[in-house]
Amino acid sequence: MEVATSDLMLPLLEKNLGIGFVPEKLAKPLLAEKKLVQIPFNYNIPSRSIQIISDKKRGRSLTADTFYKFCINKIDK
């Protein structure tokens, strides 16, 4: 089955309807309650990058500007 978000995947996983890849932060409570089982694997997740292209002649929308500032702050830290 395909779901739109990780939090929608958790109920499917709880009901044993397959396996899934979700952020550990979301799965921790269910792992602690033994409702989910973590499958360990030896694989390094490749690093990713975000490229931002903008037109200096046009302004950014509030959403685009907020996302831009979020990305810049994460890179600086």
N, CA, C and O atoms as CSV, one atom per row, in Angstrom:
chain,resi,resn,atom,element,x,y,z
A,1,MET,N,N,0.844,-1.169,0.000
A,1,MET,CA,C,0.000,0.000,0.000
A,1,MET,C,C,0.890,1.232,0.000
A,1,MET,O,O,2.017,1.202,0.494
A,2,GLU,N,N,0.376,2.293,-0.551
A,2,GLU,CA,C,1.117,3.546,-0.589
A,2,GLU,C,C,0.329,4.593,0.192
A,2,GLU,O,O,-0.878,4.750,0.010
A,3,VAL,N,N,1.046,5.309,1.070
A,3,VAL,CA,C,0.417,6.371,1.846
A,3,VAL,C,C,1.168,7.673,1.600
A,3,VAL,O,O,2.306,7.671,1.130
A,4,ALA,N,N,0.516,8.781,1.924
A,4,ALA,CA,C,1.094,10.093,1.625
A,4,ALA,C,C,2.165,10.526,2.622
A,4,ALA,O,O,3.101,11.230,2.246
A,5,THR,N,N,2.045,10.119,3.883
A,5,THR,CA,C,2.994,10.574,4.896
A,5,THR,C,C,3.411,9.430,5.807
A,5,THR,O,O,2.741,8.399,5.876
A,6,SER,N,N,4.523,9.622,6.504
A,6,SER,CA,C,5.046,8.588,7.405
A,6,SER,C,C,4.089,8.286,8.551
A,6,SER,O,O,3.959,7.135,8.967
A,7,ASP,N,N,3.417,9.319,9.063
A,7,ASP,CA,C,2.512,9.071,10.185
A,7,ASP,C,C,1.302,8.232,9.767
A,7,ASP,O,O,0.689,7.579,10.611
A,8,LEU,N,N,0.953,8.241,8.490
A,8,LEU,CA,C,-0.124,7.381,7.999
A,8,LEU,C,C,0.357,5.950,7.811
A,8,LEU,O,O,-0.447,5.018,7.801
A,9,MET,N,N,1.661,5.774,7.661
A,9,MET,CA,C,2.232,4.444,7.471
A,9,MET,C,C,2.236,3.644,8.770
A,9,MET,O,O,2.089,2.422,8.745
A,10,LEU,N,N,2.400,4.319,9.894
A,10,LEU,CA,C,2.526,3.622,11.172
A,10,LEU,C,C,1.353,2.698,11.495
A,10,LEU,O,O,1.591,1.569,11.924
A,11,PRO,N,N,0.088,3.120,11.311
A,11,PRO,CA,C,-1.012,2.185,11.585
A,11,PRO,C,C,-0.964,0.934,10.693
A,11,PRO,O,O,-1.324,-0.156,11.137
A,12,LEU,N,N,-0.527,1.088,9.453
A,12,LEU,CA,C,-0.408,-0.076,8.569
A,12,LEU,C,C,0.668,-1.029,9.073
A,12,LEU,O,O,0.489,-2.247,9.054
A,13,LEU,N,N,1.775,-0.474,9.517
A,13,LEU,CA,C,2.857,-1.293,10.044
A,13,LEU,C,C,2.442,-1.990,11.333
A,13,LEU,O,O,2.783,-3.152,11.556
A,14,GLU,N,N,1.706,-1.278,12.179
A,14,GLU,CA,C,1.206,-1.871,13.430
A,14,GLU,C,C,0.328,-3.078,13.171
A,14,GLU,O,O,0.350,-4.050,13.926
A,15,LYS,N,N,-0.439,-3.012,12.108
A,15,LYS,CA,C,-1.373,-4.101,11.770
A,15,LYS,C,C,-0.703,-5.190,10.930
A,15,LYS,O,O,-1.368,-6.084,10.408
A,16,ASN,N,N,0.624,-5.101,10.808
A,16,ASN,CA,C,1.418,-6.104,10.105
A,16,ASN,C,C,1.054,-6.185,8.615
A,16,ASN,O,O,0.963,-7.273,8.046
A,17,LEU,N,N,0.848,-5.022,8.000
A,17,LEU,CA,C,0.501,-4.979,6.577
A,17,LEU,C,C,1.711,-4.650,5.704
A,17,LEU,O,O,1.563,-4.071,4.628
A,18,GLY,N,N,2.887,-5.012,6.157
A,18,GLY,CA,C,4.085,-4.807,5.351
A,18,GLY,C,C,5.217,-4.227,6.171
A,18,GLY,O,O,5.169,-4.185,7.401
A,19,ILE,N,N,6.238,-3.779,5.456
A,19,ILE,CA,C,7.367,-3.129,6.102
A,19,ILE,C,C,7.435,-1.699,5.591
A,19,ILE,O,O,6.900,-1.385,4.528
A,20,GLY,N,N,8.094,-0.836,6.349
A,20,GLY,CA,C,8.171,0.551,5.937
A,20,GLY,C,C,9.403,1.219,6.483
A,20,GLY,O,O,10.060,0.706,7.389
A,21,PHE,N,N,9.706,2.358,5.928
A,21,PHE,CA,C,10.843,3.170,6.322
A,21,PHE,C,C,10.286,4.485,6.840
A,21,PHE,O,O,9.775,5.298,6.071
A,22,VAL,N,N,10.388,4.689,8.151
A,22,VAL,CA,C,9.865,5.911,8.775
A,22,VAL,C,C,10.943,6.524,9.665
A,22,VAL,O,O,11.858,5.822,10.097
A,23,PRO,N,N,10.848,7.818,9.942
A,23,PRO,CA,C,11.817,8.437,10.847
A,23,PRO,C,C,11.779,7.770,12.226
A,23,PRO,O,O,10.711,7.451,12.748
A,24,GLU,N,N,12.949,7.570,12.794
A,24,GLU,CA,C,13.042,6.901,14.091
A,24,GLU,C,C,12.239,7.622,15.166
A,24,GLU,O,O,11.656,6.990,16.047
A,25,LYS,N,N,12.212,8.949,15.086
A,25,LYS,CA,C,11.483,9.746,16.068
A,25,LYS,C,C,10.002,9.359,16.099
A,25,LYS,O,O,9.396,9.329,17.170
A,26,LEU,N,N,9.421,9.066,14.948
A,26,LEU,CA,C,8.017,8.665,14.886
A,26,LEU,C,C,7.810,7.245,15.386
A,26,LEU,O,O,6.793,6.943,16.012
A,27,ALA,N,N,8.768,6.377,15.111
A,27,ALA,CA,C,8.615,4.960,15.440
A,27,ALA,C,C,8.970,4.629,16.888
A,27,ALA,O,O,8.536,3.597,17.399
A,28,LYS,N,N,9.748,5.477,17.560
A,28,LYS,CA,C,10.236,5.169,18.914
A,28,LYS,C,C,9.145,4.727,19.891
A,28,LYS,O,O,9.320,3.712,20.565
A,29,PRO,N,N,8.016,5.458,19.992
A,29,PRO,CA,C,6.988,5.014,20.950
A,29,PRO,C,C,6.467,3.604,20.648
A,29,PRO,O,O,6.253,2.809,21.563
A,30,LEU,N,N,6.267,3.305,19.383
A,30,LEU,CA,C,5.763,1.980,19.014
A,30,LEU,C,C,6.826,0.899,19.185
A,30,LEU,O,O,6.505,-0.245,19.506
A,31,LEU,N,N,8.078,1.256,18.974
A,31,LEU,CA,C,9.170,0.307,19.224
A,31,LEU,C,C,9.257,-0.003,20.718
A,31,LEU,O,O,9.455,-1.155,21.102
A,32,ALA,N,N,9.109,1.021,21.562
A,32,ALA,CA,C,9.169,0.836,23.014
A,32,ALA,C,C,8.021,-0.050,23.507
A,32,ALA,O,O,8.194,-0.829,24.444
A,33,GLU,N,N,6.862,0.070,22.881
A,33,GLU,CA,C,5.694,-0.739,23.263
A,33,GLU,C,C,5.706,-2.108,22.603
A,33,GLU,O,O,4.777,-2.895,22.781
A,34,LYS,N,N,6.747,-2.393,21.847
A,34,LYS,CA,C,6.899,-3.678,21.131
A,34,LYS,C,C,5.784,-3.895,20.106
A,34,LYS,O,O,5.430,-5.033,19.798
A,35,LYS,N,N,5.230,-2.788,19.578
A,35,LYS,CA,C,4.225,-2.892,18.526
A,35,LYS,C,C,4.867,-2.913,17.145
A,35,LYS,O,O,4.241,-3.318,16.166
A,36,LEU,N,N,6.130,-2.469,17.073
A,36,LEU,CA,C,6.913,-2.521,15.843
A,36,LEU,C,C,8.244,-3.190,16.138
A,36,LEU,O,O,8.718,-3.195,17.274
A,37,VAL,N,N,8.828,-3.748,15.110
A,37,VAL,CA,C,10.151,-4.358,15.210
A,37,VAL,C,C,11.060,-3.628,14.236
A,37,VAL,O,O,10.716,-3.440,13.069
A,38,GLN,N,N,12.219,-3.222,14.725
A,38,GLN,CA,C,13.197,-2.548,13.866
A,38,GLN,C,C,14.067,-3.594,13.199
A,38,GLN,O,O,14.570,-4.508,13.853
A,39,ILE,N,N,14.242,-3.456,11.901
A,39,ILE,CA,C,15.100,-4.366,11.139
A,39,ILE,C,C,16.419,-3.649,10.885
A,39,ILE,O,O,16.464,-2.695,10.109
A,40,PRO,N,N,17.496,-4.099,11.531
A,40,PRO,CA,C,18.789,-3.438,11.312
A,40,PRO,C,C,19.370,-3.799,9.942
A,40,PRO,O,O,19.176,-4.912,9.454
A,41,PHE,N,N,20.067,-2.871,9.338
A,41,PHE,CA,C,20.756,-3.162,8.089
A,41,PHE,C,C,22.022,-2.334,8.023
A,41,PHE,O,O,22.107,-1.251,8.602
A,42,ASN,N,N,22.995,-2.855,7.315
A,42,ASN,CA,C,24.288,-2.188,7.165
A,42,ASN,C,C,24.326,-1.460,5.830
A,42,ASN,O,O,24.811,-1.985,4.828
A,43,TYR,N,N,23.807,-0.253,5.841
A,43,TYR,CA,C,23.786,0.539,4.623
A,43,TYR,C,C,23.884,1.999,5.010
A,43,TYR,O,O,23.085,2.485,5.811
A,44,ASN,N,N,24.828,2.686,4.466
A,44,ASN,CA,C,24.954,4.113,4.722
A,44,ASN,C,C,24.053,4.883,3.769
A,44,ASN,O,O,24.152,4.736,2.551
A,45,ILE,N,N,23.184,5.696,4.326
A,45,ILE,CA,C,22.302,6.512,3.505
A,45,ILE,C,C,23.142,7.607,2.864
A,45,ILE,O,O,23.838,8.338,3.568
A,46,PRO,N,N,23.090,7.733,1.540
A,46,PRO,CA,C,23.920,8.751,0.879
A,46,PRO,C,C,23.520,10.165,1.289
A,46,PRO,O,O,22.351,10.445,1.558
A,47,SER,N,N,24.504,11.037,1.328
A,47,SER,CA,C,24.201,12.427,1.670
A,47,SER,C,C,23.412,13.065,0.525
A,47,SER,O,O,23.491,12.641,-0.628
A,48,ARG,N,N,22.658,14.092,0.884
A,48,ARG,CA,C,21.831,14.782,-0.104
A,48,ARG,C,C,22.135,16.265,-0.046
A,48,ARG,O,O,22.682,16.774,0.932
A,49,SER,N,N,21.772,16.930,-1.100
A,49,SER,CA,C,21.940,18.375,-1.117
A,49,SER,C,C,20.687,19.013,-1.710
A,49,SER,O,O,19.936,18.386,-2.458
A,50,ILE,N,N,20.490,20.262,-1.356
A,50,ILE,CA,C,19.361,21.022,-1.882
A,50,ILE,C,C,19.928,22.179,-2.693
A,50,ILE,O,O,20.789,22.921,-2.219
A,51,GLN,N,N,19.447,22.323,-3.892
A,51,GLN,CA,C,19.862,23.419,-4.756
A,51,GLN,C,C,18.700,24.404,-4.853
A,51,GLN,O,O,17.566,24.010,-5.128
A,52,ILE,N,N,18.983,25.664,-4.629
A,52,ILE,CA,C,17.938,26.689,-4.709
A,52,ILE,C,C,18.266,27.625,-5.867
A,52,ILE,O,O,19.356,28.192,-5.950
A,53,ILE,N,N,17.301,27.765,-6.744
A,53,ILE,CA,C,17.452,28.664,-7.884
A,53,ILE,C,C,16.344,29.700,-7.778
A,53,ILE,O,O,15.174,29.356,-7.607
A,54,SER,N,N,16.717,30.965,-7.881
A,54,SER,CA,C,15.694,32.004,-7.820
A,54,SER,C,C,15.991,33.081,-8.856
A,54,SER,O,O,17.122,33.238,-9.316
A,55,ASP,N,N,14.967,33.798,-9.197
A,55,ASP,CA,C,15.066,34.888,-10.155
A,55,ASP,C,C,15.165,36.189,-9.366
A,55,ASP,O,O,14.211,36.578,-8.692
A,56,LYS,N,N,16.303,36.859,-9.445
A,56,LYS,CA,C,16.510,38.090,-8.671
A,56,LYS,C,C,15.557,39.208,-9.105
A,56,LYS,O,O,15.347,40.165,-8.359
A,57,LYS,N,N,14.982,39.092,-10.299
A,57,LYS,CA,C,14.056,40.120,-10.786
A,57,LYS,C,C,12.660,39.958,-10.190
A,57,LYS,O,O,11.838,40.870,-10.277
A,58,ARG,N,N,12.393,38.815,-9.591
A,58,ARG,CA,C,11.084,38.550,-9.013
A,58,ARG,C,C,11.223,38.320,-7.515
A,58,ARG,O,O,12.230,37.781,-7.057
A,59,GLY,N,N,10.238,38.719,-6.769
A,59,GLY,CA,C,10.236,38.457,-5.338
A,59,GLY,C,C,9.800,37.020,-5.059
A,59,GLY,O,O,9.159,36.378,-5.891
A,60,ARG,N,N,10.157,36.535,-3.884
A,60,ARG,CA,C,9.734,35.189,-3.481
A,60,ARG,C,C,8.429,35.292,-2.707
A,60,ARG,O,O,8.162,36.299,-2.051
A,61,SER,N,N,7.624,34.249,-2.790
A,61,SER,CA,C,6.404,34.192,-1.981
A,61,SER,C,C,6.812,34.011,-0.520
A,61,SER,O,O,7.963,33.679,-0.235
A,62,LEU,N,N,5.892,34.222,0.388
A,62,LEU,CA,C,6.178,34.047,1.814
A,62,LEU,C,C,6.637,32.618,2.094
A,62,LEU,O,O,7.573,32.399,2.862
A,63,THR,N,N,5.977,31.656,1.471
A,63,THR,CA,C,6.348,30.251,1.670
A,63,THR,C,C,7.758,29.989,1.160
A,63,THR,O,O,8.560,29.370,1.859
A,64,ALA,N,N,8.069,30.447,-0.040
A,64,ALA,CA,C,9.393,30.238,-0.616
A,64,ALA,C,C,10.463,30.945,0.213
A,64,ALA,O,O,11.548,30.401,0.418
A,65,ASP,N,N,10.168,32.142,0.684
A,65,ASP,CA,C,11.131,32.889,1.489
A,65,ASP,C,C,11.381,32.196,2.828
A,65,ASP,O,O,12.520,32.129,3.291
A,66,THR,N,N,10.329,31.684,3.446
A,66,THR,CA,C,10.466,30.964,4.715
A,66,THR,C,C,11.298,29.709,4.521
A,66,THR,O,O,12.171,29.416,5.339
A,67,PHE,N,N,11.043,28.963,3.453
A,67,PHE,CA,C,11.816,27.751,3.166
A,67,PHE,C,C,13.282,28.096,2.897
A,67,PHE,O,O,14.181,27.398,3.368
A,68,TYR,N,N,13.520,29.146,2.157
A,68,TYR,CA,C,14.885,29.599,1.870
A,68,TYR,C,C,15.631,29.907,3.167
A,68,TYR,O,O,16.762,29.459,3.359
A,69,LYS,N,N,14.998,30.670,4.052
A,69,LYS,CA,C,15.626,31.032,5.326
A,69,LYS,C,C,15.868,29.795,6.189
A,69,LYS,O,O,16.895,29.698,6.861
A,70,PHE,N,N,14.932,28.858,6.173
A,70,PHE,CA,C,15.096,27.611,6.923
A,70,PHE,C,C,16.321,26.855,6.426
A,70,PHE,O,O,17.135,26.388,7.222
A,71,CYS,N,N,16.449,26.737,5.110
A,71,CYS,CA,C,17.602,26.017,4.529
A,71,CYS,C,C,18.917,26.703,4.851
A,71,CYS,O,O,19.895,26.039,5.194
A,72,ILE,N,N,18.950,27.999,4.747
A,72,ILE,CA,C,20.181,28.752,5.037
A,72,ILE,C,C,20.572,28.586,6.502
A,72,ILE,O,O,21.750,28.404,6.811
A,73,ASN,N,N,19.605,28.646,7.398
A,73,ASN,CA,C,19.900,28.486,8.836
A,73,ASN,C,C,20.398,27.090,9.153
A,73,ASN,O,O,21.266,26.939,10.014
A,74,LYS,N,N,19.887,26.066,8.495
A,74,LYS,CA,C,20.329,24.687,8.736
A,74,LYS,C,C,21.753,24.493,8.233
A,74,LYS,O,O,22.527,23.751,8.837
A,75,ILE,N,N,22.104,25.149,7.137
A,75,ILE,CA,C,23.443,25.012,6.568
A,75,ILE,C,C,24.457,25.704,7.466
A,75,ILE,O,O,25.561,25.196,7.659
A,76,ASP,N,N,24.099,26.842,8.008
A,76,ASP,CA,C,25.021,27.608,8.839
A,76,ASP,C,C,25.322,26.936,10.174
A,76,ASP,O,O,26.366,27.192,10.774
A,77,LYS,N,N,24.432,26.090,10.637
A,77,LYS,CA,C,24.598,25.465,11.968
A,77,LYS,C,C,25.347,24.176,11.916
A,77,LYS,O,O,25.561,23.544,12.951
